[in-house]
């Protein structure tokens, strides 16, 4: 029996249709700006997000780090939500490359305009300079939580009053769009820079994009080269991302439904709590520090999950998980829970 892999939505394999598109992709040297498939993808994603331009990059981490480099200078401070991917899950790159420090605020992946105001340092020479506000939508460690659109507007107004830049880590913005019923451009509108990923819920094998103004993307292109992200015949990868944008966004609703089924299985267990997710990430919290043991027992039932901390585990639904797989995984959750 093949394992049901719920560790992340990054584990998907290209579909046969996607492989066919990749095989037929028109390519050139993207470092010279000559790959037509990359150029077409960048125009496609920029239009979807309502921005002037986009830059195709190998990963979401690189996209976020380029955003830090275009917005900040060493010694600046970046305001983020507690548990933000940029601060927790990018190997300390913000400190290493951009030389910034992070000021975490809020809870559960969310924060308010008032909390942004409170986090801003006075403009005194011995304080770090508050320079950028970053929103993660959806928030990974908070269980795929969608940031309320009204909150985004208030935060943007606060940032503008303070002269702060705004960056959206929208690795799973496609999920937020489906869950909220709002177009990606509407969710991206308040932000100066927006990062989106193609290799998570959309199921492409590689790639993200940074979207912004023409001027900002020109600066970002130089930083991409500096960080080693200039790819050559990258159209093979861009074609997969473009196919995913066209064919895999609307089906994200199935992943969200499957995640709810898994959350309900956890919620039926004593000593376990799990919020019903808005999108495709399920975070279950245990009363005792047994998350790793729970995940190991799930693996014995051919269900793979991840550990966030001693009390919390995470399961993520995706393109390669069917309804039947989800029901099998839910049964395994109940079996493990009843044996504890």
N, C-alpha and C positions, 0 to 999 in steps of 0.2 A: 504494500500500500504506500503510495507516494505521500510524503508529509504535506500537510496543509501549512504553508509558510505565511504566517501573519506577523513576522518580525517587523516588516516595513512595506510600504508601497513602492519601494525602490527595487524589489526583487523580481518584478515582472519581466517576462520575456517578450521580445517583439512578436507580434502576430504575423501569420503568413502574408497578409495583405501589406503590412508594414515592411516586411522583408522584401517583398516585390518592389515596392516603391523605392526602397534603399538601393536595390540592385540597378534600377533604371535612372537613378539620380544624375542630373547634369552637374558636373563639378568643374572647379578651377582652383586656383591658389587663393585662399581666403585672406592670407596675410597681405597679398597685393590687392585685395578687394575684388577678386575676379571669380569668385564662386557664385554662380547664378542661383543655386539652391539656397545658399546661406542668405544672399541678398533678398530673395523672395520670402524666406522665413522671417527675417528681421522686419520687412515691411508689413507682413501679415500680423505679427505680434504687436508691433507698434500701433497699428490701426485698431486692433482689438482692445488695447489699453488706453487709447486716446492720447498717445504721446507722439512726438515728432519723429523719434528714431529709436532703434534698438540695437543691441550688440549681443551676438551669440557667443556664449562662453561655455567651457566644459562642465561647470558645476555651479550649484547654488551658493556654495561657500565662496567661490571666486567672485560671483556676481555681487554678493554682499560686501566682500572685502574691497572690490573696486569702488562700490558706493561710498564706503568709508574714506577711501583715498581721495575721491573727488570732492567730498563734503568737508573734510577736516584737515587739521594739521597736528603734528605730534604734541601731546600734552592736552589736547581737547577732551571733553567729556561727552559721552553719548548716552542719552536717556532711553532706556529699554524697559520692557516688562520683565518681571522676575521669571527666570527660566528661559529667556530668549535664546533662540538657536545661535544667534550671532555672538552671544556672550558665553554660552555653555557648551556648544557642540561644534565649534570651528577651530579647535586646537589652540586657542589663545591667539589666533591670527590678528585680531584687532589690535592687540598690544604689540605684536611682533612687526607687523607691516605698517599700519597707520599710526601706531604709537598713541592710541587713545585708551581711555579708561571708561568703564560703563557704570551708569547710575541706575540700578534697577528700582522700579516703582510698581505699585498696584498689586494685584493678586489674581490668580487664575487666568493669567495671560492678558488681562485687561487693565487699563488705567484711565484716569480722567484728565481733563484739561487742568483741573485744579491741582492734581498731583504733578503734572508737568511744570506748572508754575512754581510749586513748592520745591521741585528738584533743581531748578535753575540756580546756579551760583551767582552771588553778587559780582559785579564787574570790577573786582579788585585784583591787583596784579598777582597776589599770592594764592588765588583760587584757580582751579582748572577752568577753562572757558567752556561753558555749555554751548554746544555747537549744533547738535543734531538730535532729532527724535526719531526713533525707529519703532514701527508697529509690525508685529508678526500676525498675519492673517491668512490661513488659520494658524492658531498657536499649537505647536507640536506637543509640548509637555503638558499643556492644559487640556489635552484630549480633543484636539482639532476644533477648538472653540472659534467661532466666528466673531470678529470684532464688530459691535453694533455700529451701523453706518452713522447714526446721529453722533456717536462719540467721536468718530473720525473727523467730522466737520468741526466740532468744538476744539479738538486737539489741534487741527490745522490752523484755526483762528488764533489759538494761544501761541503756537509756534511762530506764526507770521508776526504777531505783536512783538515777540521777543527776538525776531531776526534769526530764528533757528531753521535749519534745513529739515526736510521731512523725507524719510526713506521708508518704503514698504517692503518688508520681506514677505513676498507673496508666493513662496514656494508652492503653497497649496491654495492660491487665490482662486483657481478654477473650482475647487470644492466650495469655497466661500460663496462664489457666484451662484452655483447650483443651489446651495442651501438657503441663501437669502433671496433668491429670485432676481437679483440685481446683475446688470451687465458688468463684466470685468472693468470696463472703462469707468463706470460709475464708482466702483470701489477704489480704483486707482487715481481718480481725478484729483484729490487733495495733495498728492505726493509729488515731490520733485523728481525722485527716482523710484523705480519699481523693479524688483527682481521677481521673476516667475520661473518655475521649473517644468520641464517636459518629462523628466524621468521618474516622477513619483506617480500620482494618480493617472496621468495620461498614458503611461506605459511605454514611452520612448526609452531607448537604451542609454542615452547620454544627453546632457545639455540643459542649460538655463539661458535666460536672456535678461539683460539689464535694459530698461526702457527709460527715456528721459528726453530732454531737449537736444537739438542738434549739437549745440555747444558742449553740453555735458557728455554726450556720447563720443564726441571727438577726443575729449580728455580721457574718457574711459578706455578708448581703443589703445591709447599709449600705455595705460596701466595694465591692460590685458597682456600686451606684449611683454611688459616688464615682469609680470608674474608667470610668464611661460605659457599663457593661454592662447597664443596665436597658433591656430591649426591650419593645415594646408588644404587638402581636398576634403573639407569638412561637410560638403554638401550631402554626403552619404548619411551623416548624422542629422543634418538639418532637414532632409527629406522625411526622416522618421518623425521628427518633432512636428513638422507641418502636417503630416498625416494624422498624428495624434490630436492636434488642435481641431482638425476637421471632423474626425470620426469618433473620438473617445471622450469628449467633454460631456455630452448629454447623458452618457451611460454612468456617470459618477453617482447618480441618484441611487443606483443599485448597490454601490459600495456603502453608501450612507444607510440604506435599509439593512444591509447585512451587519453593519456595526451595531445597530440598535438591537438586533437579535442576540448578538454576543453579549451586549451590556445587560440585557434582561436575564441571560443565563447567570452572569455574575451576581446580579441583584437578588437572585433567588437563594443565594448561599448565605449561611450564617457567618458573621464575622467578616463579610466582604461588602464593600460599597462600590458602586459604579454609576456615574451619571449617564443618563441616556444621551449619547453623543449627537451633536448637530451634523457632523460629517463622518469621516471614515476612521477615526482613531478612538479606540476604547482604552481608557485608563481605569484599572481596578485597584482599589486600595484595601489592604488587609489590616485588621486590627493588630496582628502580631507581625514581627519582621520575618515573614516567610515567603516573600515574593519570588526569590530565586528557586526555592524548593517547589513552589506551585508551578513555575515555568518548567522545571525539570520533569515534574510529573506529567504535565501536558505533553512534553516531548515523547514520553513513553506511550502516549496515545496518538503519536504522529501528528501533533499540532505544535508548531513552533511559535514562540512569542519572545518578548523582550522584557528586561528588567530596567525600570527607571531608578529605583532606590530600594532599600530593604523592605519597604512597605507597599511599593507600587509596581505593577506590571502593565505592559502595553501590548495591545493587539491592533493591527492595522489591516483593514480590508482593501482589496484592490482588484485590478482587471483580471487576474488569474484565479480569483476565488469565486466559485459558483455558489448558488443557493444551497446546493447539496453539500458542498464543502463547509459552508457556514453552519449548517445544521449538524454536521458531524462534529465540528469544533465546539458548538454549543453543548452537545452531549458530552464531549470530553471534559469541558469546564465543569459541568454538573457532576460528572463521575469523580473528578479530582476533588472537588469541593466536598462531596459527601464522604470521601475517604479520610479527610483531615480530622 
